[in-house]
Amino acid sequence: MTQAVAERRTDFGPPQYERFLPPAIKKNYGKWKYHEILKPGVMVHHAESGDKLFTVRAASGRLLSIDKIRLYCDLADKYCDGYFRFTSRHNVEFLTDKSENIEPLIADLKKLGHPVGGIGNAISAIVHTQGWIHCHSAATDASGIVQSVMDDLIGRFEQRELPGKLRIALACCLNMCGAVHCSDIAILGIHRRPPKLDHANLKKLCEIPSASASCPTAAIRPATVNGLPSVEVIEEKCMFCANCFTVCPAMKMNNPLNDGVSIWVGGKVSNARVEPMFSKLAIPYLPNNPPRWPEVTEAVRNLVDLWAKNARKYERMGEWINRISWPKFFKMAGIQFQKEHIDDFRHAGLTFKRSTHLTF
């Protein structure tokens, strides 16, 4: 009976993570002394045992085909005994304990069009959402903007010439399933008009209580329109988040004329020097201008260059802005203060304990 229980197999939960660890990591788990960056995109971890583990980081797309994943697997089989991983910011990292494999691996990655870099004082790959390719509430594209911005800033990824780390994120609407609330520079798609209601079909397509409850600002309430059960939107309360469209297709939010992009700055997850910080609005609106989004690309490049020129060593974007003051940052960046910059809901940001350094 005991033996039968011990050998029982189920499909519940994820597999044991140790099955996927490279032998060097499994052997030295929790016994690493330090790591160092050897060159852009390459670092080495030193273990107490004297073992070394080399990491080669390359930029990767957010949306990958099966063929692309197989190419990664082929490289991992060739140079890394089959081991590689994806980071939370959409980089792909190849792990090997053989230093002689580093340069051939980098050469093969570049043949595939994957630049190597993003470690240390450089721009990492942009974490982003799905945009027009899939998301039903997107106010802008994701992959298109990210490709355009990184094409423009690729030198900042492949070299280590910045004062410190720079993390860029994109979310295609303010529901923010990307990390735009905590990145140095955030690109955020925005709707600027309330939902357009299809009263004739709303009752057929939606559950009115669910549609009303979906609104975070209580701007939606049941109503009778032209004798039909429907809802009404209090426009003064609407924050254009598209939550309602998520549960009710009859409340369309997408608007080619008014949808666009905003730029936010100053967020970070790190606890170094100061507590983690939330991003704040810098540029309220830029137009959607596919396929290369020149206005967005130029705005991001200008912000990166401004920070790189004026920040101290290791100083993140938000730390630099707080040091010089936000009014001076707006002046240096040439950003005109507008009504959208008025932050009239700061309670959560001021009262949440954002640091992992707990005090009692």
C-alpha positions, 0 to 999 in steps of 0.5 A: 500500500505504501509503495503504491502511494509513493509511485502515484502519478497525477497531472496536478500542478507544475512539474518539479522545477529541479528537473529543468535546472542545468547540472551546474545550477543544481549542484551549486544551488544556493552556494554562489559567491558572486557574478561579474559581467564579462562583456555586453550580454555575457556574464559569469556566476562563480560558485563556492565549489569553483564552478563557473556558469556562463550566461549569454543574453539575447533579445527575443520577441514577445510572440514566438512561432514554433519554428523560432522556439525550435531554433532556440532549442537547436542552439541550446543543444549545440552549445549549452547541453540543451539548457536555456531560459526566458527572462521576465522581460522577454530576453532569452538566456543560454546557460553553459559551463564551457567558456569556449562556446560563448563566441560561436553562440553569439555568432550564431545568434547574430546570424539569426538576427538576435542581438546580444546585450541587455545586461547591466547598465544597458536597456533590456528587451522591452516587456510588452502586451499583445496589442492589435495582434490579439487584445480586444481592448488595445488602444495601440499596437504592441509588437510594432511600437516595440520593434520600432523603438528597439530598432532606434535604441539597439546601440543602447542594448548592445553596449554598456554606456548608460549610467545604470539599468534602463527598463522600458515597458509597453501596455496597449491599454491602461489595464496594464497587463504589461509592467508599465507601472514600474518601469523607467520608461513606459509606453501606454496605449490610451483611449480618449473617449467613453464607450460607444453603446449599441443599445439595440444589441446590448441586452442580447450580447451582455449581462447588464449587471456584469457590465455595470459591475465591470467599471472601476469608477462606477460610471455605468448604471442600468437604464432603459433606452428607447424602451430597451433594457440597456446601460448608460455611461456617466462620462465625467466618471469614465476613465476610458479603461475598456473594462466594460468592453471586456465583458460587453462587446456592445460597449465598443471602445476602439476609436481610430481617431482618438486612440493613441499613446502616452509616455510615463517615466520614473518607475522601478521595482528595485529596492536599491537606494530608494524604495520601488516607485510607480511611474508618472505621466510625462507625455499625455498623448502621441498619435498612433502612426503605424507602421513605425510610430515616429513620434513615439520613437523620437519621444522615447529616444529623447528621454533616454538621451536626456537621462543618459547625459545628466544622471549619475552613475547607477542612478535610475530614471526616477531617482534622477528626476526626484533629485533634480525635481519634476518641474526641472525635468519637464523643462529639460525635456521640453514637456508642456504641463497640461491638465492631464498631469494633475495627479488627483488620486495619490492615496494608494501610492502614498500609503502602500508599503512598497518596499520589501524592507519591513519594519515593526 
